[in-house]
Amino acid sequence: MPKHASALVVALVLTAAALPQAAGAQTAPSPAGEPAPAVPAAGAQPPAPAQPARVSTGLVTIESDQQRADQLTGVITATGNVRIVYPDERVVATARQAQYFSKENRVVLSGDVDIVQEGGNLIRAERVVYLVDGERLIAIPPAGEQVFSRVRIQQTPIQQTPVQQAPAAQP
């Protein structure tokens, strides 16, 4: 399978809300040359606990009734009860067919497409097209219906910096 075959699942990633990134504390070197722990300014909120680092395995599992790859056209096709699992992004997608067009760097999921991410993100459509290079997702509904999506928006608190006052003028 070509190295870009994992792009079949990249379409799933777009349905995910961005994970909050913890701001790294900056440290100043101590006289001994070792970094000293950061000390929050008076009245400042302590930094949020860091998210555990996720290890990217690149592992994608595709289950289906049939799979085929055409080296001439560069098209990889999975048909019948397609189930794609991408643990790195905690995503599972199901469809009747999934195709990766390697020459166009395009992924097409079709037939009762459900893309679900752990945490509540979801998209349902008849057809989902993902243009890998442009990072664009197009969801097409069944005839006469609508696309359904549910996205959990995770907001990170805005860190406020204390307002510094100018020293009083001396006579």
C-alpha positions as CSV (number, residue, x, y, z in Angstrom):
1,M,0.0,0.0,0.0
2,P,1.5,3.4,-0.9
3,K,2.6,5.7,1.9
4,H,-0.3,8.1,1.1
5,A,-2.8,5.4,1.8
6,S,-3.2,6.7,5.3
7,A,-4.6,9.8,3.6
8,L,-7.8,7.8,3.3
9,V,-8.4,8.7,6.9
10,V,-7.2,12.2,6.8
11,A,-10.7,13.2,5.9
12,L,-11.8,12.0,9.2
13,V,-9.4,14.3,11.0
14,L,-11.1,17.4,9.7
15,T,-14.3,16.6,11.7
16,A,-12.4,16.9,14.9
17,A,-12.3,20.1,16.9
18,A,-8.8,21.3,17.7
19,L,-7.4,19.9,20.9
20,P,-6.4,22.6,23.3
21,Q,-2.6,23.0,23.5
22,A,-1.2,23.8,26.9
23,A,1.1,26.8,26.9
24,G,4.6,25.8,27.8
25,A,6.1,27.7,30.7
26,Q,9.3,29.6,29.9
27,T,12.1,29.3,32.2
28,A,15.1,31.5,32.8
29,P,18.5,29.9,33.3
30,S,19.7,29.9,36.9
31,P,23.2,31.0,37.8
32,A,24.3,27.4,37.7
33,G,23.1,27.2,34.1
34,E,20.2,25.0,34.9
35,P,16.6,26.2,34.0
36,A,14.8,27.5,37.0
37,P,11.1,26.7,37.4
38,A,8.7,29.4,36.0
39,V,7.0,31.5,38.7
40,P,3.6,33.0,37.8
41,A,3.2,36.7,38.1
42,A,1.1,38.0,41.0
43,G,-2.6,37.5,40.4
44,A,-1.9,35.4,37.2
45,Q,-3.8,32.2,36.7
46,P,-1.5,29.1,37.0
47,P,-1.0,27.4,33.7
48,A,-3.4,24.7,32.7
49,P,-2.1,21.2,33.2
50,A,-0.3,19.9,30.1
51,Q,-2.2,17.5,27.9
52,P,-0.5,14.1,27.8
53,A,1.7,13.8,24.7
54,R,0.0,11.6,22.1
55,V,2.2,9.2,20.2
56,S,1.6,9.1,16.5
57,T,1.7,5.5,15.2
58,G,0.4,6.2,11.8
59,L,-1.6,3.0,12.1
60,V,-4.8,2.9,10.1
61,T,-7.0,-0.2,10.0
62,I,-9.4,-0.7,7.0
63,E,-11.9,-3.5,7.2
64,S,-14.3,-4.2,4.2
65,D,-15.8,-7.0,2.2
66,Q,-13.4,-6.3,-0.6
67,Q,-10.2,-4.2,-1.2
68,R,-8.3,-3.6,-4.4
69,A,-5.5,-1.3,-5.6
70,D,-4.9,-0.4,-9.2
71,Q,-1.3,0.5,-9.8
72,L,-2.0,1.9,-13.2
73,T,-4.7,4.4,-12.1
74,G,-3.4,4.9,-8.6
75,V,-6.8,4.2,-7.1
76,I,-7.2,2.2,-3.9
77,T,-10.8,1.0,-3.3
78,A,-12.5,-0.7,-0.3
79,T,-16.1,-1.8,-0.8
80,G,-18.8,-3.3,1.3
81,N,-19.2,-2.7,5.0
82,V,-16.2,-0.4,5.1
83,R,-14.9,0.4,8.6
84,I,-11.9,2.6,9.0
85,V,-10.2,3.0,12.4
86,Y,-7.6,5.7,13.0
87,P,-6.5,5.4,16.7
88,D,-4.1,8.4,16.5
89,E,-7.0,10.7,16.1
90,R,-9.5,8.5,17.9
91,V,-11.7,8.4,14.8
92,V,-13.9,5.6,13.3
93,A,-15.6,6.0,9.9
94,T,-18.1,3.7,8.2
95,A,-19.3,3.8,4.6
96,R,-20.3,1.4,1.8
97,Q,-17.2,2.4,-0.2
98,A,-13.9,4.3,0.4
99,Q,-11.5,5.3,-2.4
100,Y,-8.2,7.0,-2.4
101,F,-7.1,8.7,-5.6
102,S,-3.4,8.9,-5.2
103,K,-2.7,11.0,-8.3
104,E,-5.2,13.6,-7.2
105,N,-4.5,13.2,-3.5
106,R,-8.3,12.9,-3.0
107,V,-10.3,10.7,-0.7
108,V,-14.0,9.8,-1.3
109,L,-16.2,8.0,1.2
110,S,-19.6,7.1,-0.2
111,G,-22.8,5.5,0.9
112,D,-24.2,6.1,4.4
113,V,-21.0,7.8,5.6
114,D,-20.6,8.2,9.4
115,I,-17.4,9.7,10.7
116,V,-17.2,9.7,14.5
117,Q,-14.5,10.9,16.8
118,E,-14.2,10.1,20.5
119,G,-15.5,13.1,22.5
120,G,-18.6,13.7,20.4
121,N,-17.6,14.9,17.0
122,L,-19.7,13.4,14.2
123,I,-20.6,13.9,10.6
124,R,-23.2,12.0,8.6
125,A,-23.6,12.3,4.8
126,E,-24.2,10.3,1.7
127,R,-20.7,11.2,0.3
128,V,-17.7,12.9,1.8
129,V,-14.8,14.2,-0.4
130,Y,-11.6,15.2,1.1
131,L,-9.0,17.2,-0.9
132,V,-5.8,16.4,0.9
133,D,-3.6,19.1,-0.5
134,G,-6.0,21.9,0.2
135,E,-7.3,20.3,3.4
136,R,-10.9,20.8,2.2
137,L,-13.8,18.6,3.2
138,I,-17.0,18.5,1.2
139,A,-19.9,16.6,2.6
140,I,-22.8,15.9,0.3
141,P,-26.2,14.8,1.6
142,P,-28.6,12.2,0.3
143,A,-31.0,13.5,-2.3
144,G,-33.6,15.8,-0.6
145,E,-31.9,15.6,2.8
146,Q,-29.2,17.5,4.7
147,V,-25.7,16.8,6.0
148,F,-25.7,16.3,9.8
149,S,-22.6,17.3,11.9
150,R,-22.0,17.7,15.5
151,V,-18.8,19.3,16.7
152,R,-17.7,19.9,20.3
153,I,-16.1,23.3,20.6
154,Q,-13.4,23.3,23.3
155,Q,-12.5,26.8,24.4
156,T,-9.3,27.5,26.2
157,P,-9.4,30.3,28.8
158,I,-7.7,33.5,27.7
159,Q,-4.8,34.3,29.8
160,Q,-4.8,38.0,30.9
161,T,-1.6,39.8,31.6
162,P,-1.6,42.3,34.5
163,V,-1.7,45.9,33.4
164,Q,1.5,47.7,34.3
165,Q,1.2,51.2,35.6
166,A,3.7,53.9,34.9
167,P,5.6,55.2,38.0
168,A,4.2,58.4,39.5
169,A,5.9,61.6,38.3
170,Q,8.1,63.1,41.0
171,P,8.2,66.9,41.4
